[in-house]
Amino acid sequence: MMTARRKFVLIAATITFLITIVVLVSNTKFLRATGTDDCFACHEDKSLTADRNGKKISLYIDPALYKKSTHGDMDCKDCHEGYKPEEMPHNPNKKKIDCKSCHDNVKPLENSVHKNKECYSCHNPHTQKPIKELKANNTSLCLDCHKNKNVKDFTTSIHYKKNIGCDGCHKGGHEVQKINKGDIQNVCGKCHGSNQKDFNNSIHHTVLSKGNQNAPNCVSCHGSHKINNSKMTIESEACLKCHLDEKLFPGDEKGSAKFVAHYKTSIHSSIQKDGKPAAGCVDCHGDHTIEKLTDPKESTVKARMINTCGKCHADEVSKFNNSNHGKAFNSGNKEAPSCFDCHGEHDIKSVLQSDEFSKINQADICLKCHSNNKVTQGKDNHTEDYKSSFHYLALKDGNTAAATCSNCHGAHDMKSAGDPTSNINKKNVDKTCGQSGCHTKELSEYTGSVHEVSLMTKENSDAPNCVGCHGNHQIKSTDSLGNAEGSRQRGIIKLCSSCHASVKIINNNNLKNVAGTYLESFHGLAVRGGSTQAADCGSCHGNHNIRTSSDTLSSINKRNLGKTCGKCHPGASEVFINSRIHTLITDEDNPMLLWISRIYILLIIATIGGMTLHNILDYRRKMKDKKAGKES
């Protein structure tokens, strides 16, 4: 057992040892603090300055920041060796501070772009922060030195907003690297791998890999620090900057600077509500996958154009694909038009606002292909006759409501007349002609007429629709129908007779030969004799609302004859009104009139025949007498 005395001695020794340690530690801190505090006695003065190489520099050091720094427990003399505070200057033979004397384990700077920079350029010895904190604020630290506008624009970039600092591209710490042009794709590809892959397959990379110094890389389009990521900025500052340079892209052909310049006047370049162009370079050509113009995979080659335009114009492309044009195009017909053929490429104009797509000029666009039966396989559709039509002449006179090609055929959904969904199918023509702003009144009259009912109810009806009477492309006005015949009435009669005197149509529809009986009527004889006042077909039957006599809405129904005939014959008696107009001499209609007619014919034949026989016999007798006289 330990004696009490020994216990006392051991406790006393332990206490003495601890006191000694505390005194020594306290003494050291005091000494250091006393040395640092002596320095701060002057250097905490914000007005303290010195002249260095003709410049006045501040010698102020914030004591609070120093004590919080990683050097806060160090004495000033630990770095500033040989300094004598009582002398001015403190050390006329000052030495360069060697940070490596303490920080001998830091990574070397030999391969860094900062290898010739002093440590204090990045690490302020008086306010030095922990490494973790420095890494978190590396961008601010870099910008303290790199103050040119290009680098300062980094704070407005998408990288900065996503908290990607300078070390994301240039590395950090003591390994800061300058990025050479040849390394740009690989640096950007660390984050944007899919874009790098696309770029490596593009025409830009192909040209770049061949050593063309004008070929673009990532920063050529996106910028180095500002980082353009909106298509409008990229196109205005990158695509057009290069592709409008006539030195880089000379000539006039497709792909030249002059060709690209047309984009500036197109509807695609116009600014929309969101402040962006309607369609920019990347919308059609792609962003990183830009191919050579002749490459079959290029988005703007003719074979792929429909899909490219369809990204924005889906409705129009859907209609086009179901049209005659689209079906021919998709089947590989090289003559079939694509979007470019009608709208152009870079010089695309507004259909509503441009003169090139005005109604009167639209015909020229269509007739480039549709004149002289170029695309109709020999079938004459008289398309070039449109320019002599009533519609075209009305447009030339300034009537903008007159129809042009797209009004009848559709802008993108043009189909052949045989297609049941076509605007010009025989069962749809009346709706096309009667669409809003066109012949709505005439459509209202035609609907329910004997012609319209026949067309809609019979599978192979030969009843006329609008084009049956007015023509398809060579549309004529009512007044012009009789120009070739000498009068309007004769023109109308000839038009109606083209069907109503046809044996085939008469037999197919169980009709009477009303054309022939009209010509033998008083009205017909008067017109044939040159009258311009006598009634023609339309005078009695109407033009578009032609109905059978049994229809109470018909102008030749018994209830309405008084009004119809009264237009020409005011006050006509009922006997007059109910008289037959189309006189057809048959047993069924009037047997007495038939026999009288036959008797008259027989009398005429007998009379004329008798006179002819008399003259012949008389002539023979005279010739005999003349001959006998000569002989005597």
FENBELFEN-V11979 format. One record per helix or strand of 3 or more residues. SS is the DSSP state (@ for helix, = for strand). FROM is the first residue (numbers start at 1). TO is the last residue. If there is no record, write none. Layout:
SS:FROM:TO / SS:FROM:TO
This chain:
@:4:43 / =:49:52 / =:55:58 / @:63:68 / @:76:79 / @:99:101 / @:119:121 / @:131:136 / @:138:145 / @:149:156 / @:158:161 / @:167:170 / @:181:189 / @:193:200 / @:203:209 / @:218:222 / @:231:243 / @:257:265 / @:267:269 / @:281:285 / @:302:310 / @:314:321 / @:324:330 / @:339:343 / @:355:357 / @:359:370 / @:383:388 / @:390:396 / @:405:409 / @:429:433 / @:440:446 / @:450:457 / @:466:470 / @:479:482 / @:488:500 / @:503:509 / @:514:519 / @:522:528 / @:537:541 / @:561:566 / @:574:577 / @:587:631
